[in-house]
Amino acid sequence: MQCGAKALLIVTREIAGTATNLAERRAELLCSLPAQHDGPHADHSENETWDGPNEGRITVLRHEANSAH
């Protein structure tokens, strides 16, 4: 039986020359690890991990810096 914990991942990036952050990616995550697992939750189809409760759905915000070109 799978864990089934859920999270909404929102990844943001800066807009150069401003103080504005823009949501670049949004993903619904579902933990695919076995029920009662140790450690963080993991969604292998999205290649993402997160910490959080097993019930409900949490929002995970991650800011990624722009790479220099």
Contacts in CASP RR format, 6 or more apart in sequence:
PFRMAT RR
TARGET T0000
AUTHOR 0000-0000-0000
METHOD contacts of the structure
MODEL  1
MQCGAKALLIVTREIAGTATNLAERRAELLCSLPAQHDGPHADHSENETW
DGPNEGRITVLRHEANSAH
1 34 0 8 1.000
1 35 0 8 1.000
2 31 0 8 1.000
2 32 0 8 1.000
2 33 0 8 1.000
2 34 0 8 1.000
2 35 0 8 1.000
3 31 0 8 1.000
3 32 0 8 1.000
3 33 0 8 1.000
3 34 0 8 1.000
3 35 0 8 1.000
3 36 0 8 1.000
3 37 0 8 1.000
3 41 0 8 1.000
3 54 0 8 1.000
4 30 0 8 1.000
4 31 0 8 1.000
4 32 0 8 1.000
4 35 0 8 1.000
4 54 0 8 1.000
5 30 0 8 1.000
5 31 0 8 1.000
5 41 0 8 1.000
5 52 0 8 1.000
5 53 0 8 1.000
5 54 0 8 1.000
5 55 0 8 1.000
5 56 0 8 1.000
6 28 0 8 1.000
6 29 0 8 1.000
6 30 0 8 1.000
6 31 0 8 1.000
6 56 0 8 1.000
6 57 0 8 1.000
6 58 0 8 1.000
7 28 0 8 1.000
7 29 0 8 1.000
7 41 0 8 1.000
7 43 0 8 1.000
7 50 0 8 1.000
7 52 0 8 1.000
7 57 0 8 1.000
7 58 0 8 1.000
7 59 0 8 1.000
7 60 0 8 1.000
8 26 0 8 1.000
8 27 0 8 1.000
8 28 0 8 1.000
8 29 0 8 1.000
8 57 0 8 1.000
8 58 0 8 1.000
8 59 0 8 1.000
8 60 0 8 1.000
9 25 0 8 1.000
9 26 0 8 1.000
9 27 0 8 1.000
9 28 0 8 1.000
9 29 0 8 1.000
9 46 0 8 1.000
9 48 0 8 1.000
9 50 0 8 1.000
9 60 0 8 1.000
9 62 0 8 1.000
10 23 0 8 1.000
10 25 0 8 1.000
10 26 0 8 1.000
10 59 0 8 1.000
10 60 0 8 1.000
10 61 0 8 1.000
10 62 0 8 1.000
11 23 0 8 1.000
11 24 0 8 1.000
11 25 0 8 1.000
11 26 0 8 1.000
11 62 0 8 1.000
11 63 0 8 1.000
11 64 0 8 1.000
12 21 0 8 1.000
12 22 0 8 1.000
12 23 0 8 1.000
12 24 0 8 1.000
12 61 0 8 1.000
12 62 0 8 1.000
12 63 0 8 1.000
12 64 0 8 1.000
13 21 0 8 1.000
13 22 0 8 1.000
13 24 0 8 1.000
13 63 0 8 1.000
13 64 0 8 1.000
13 65 0 8 1.000
13 66 0 8 1.000
14 20 0 8 1.000
14 21 0 8 1.000
14 22 0 8 1.000
14 63 0 8 1.000
14 65 0 8 1.000
14 66 0 8 1.000
15 21 0 8 1.000
15 22 0 8 1.000
16 66 0 8 1.000
21 63 0 8 1.000
24 64 0 8 1.000
27 43 0 8 1.000
27 46 0 8 1.000
27 48 0 8 1.000
29 41 0 8 1.000
29 43 0 8 1.000
29 46 0 8 1.000
29 48 0 8 1.000
29 50 0 8 1.000
29 60 0 8 1.000
30 43 0 8 1.000
31 37 0 8 1.000
31 41 0 8 1.000
31 42 0 8 1.000
31 43 0 8 1.000
32 42 0 8 1.000
32 43 0 8 1.000
32 44 0 8 1.000
32 45 0 8 1.000
33 41 0 8 1.000
33 42 0 8 1.000
39 51 0 8 1.000
40 49 0 8 1.000
40 50 0 8 1.000
40 51 0 8 1.000
40 52 0 8 1.000
41 49 0 8 1.000
41 50 0 8 1.000
41 51 0 8 1.000
41 52 0 8 1.000
42 48 0 8 1.000
42 49 0 8 1.000
43 49 0 8 1.000
50 58 0 8 1.000
50 60 0 8 1.000
52 58 0 8 1.000
END
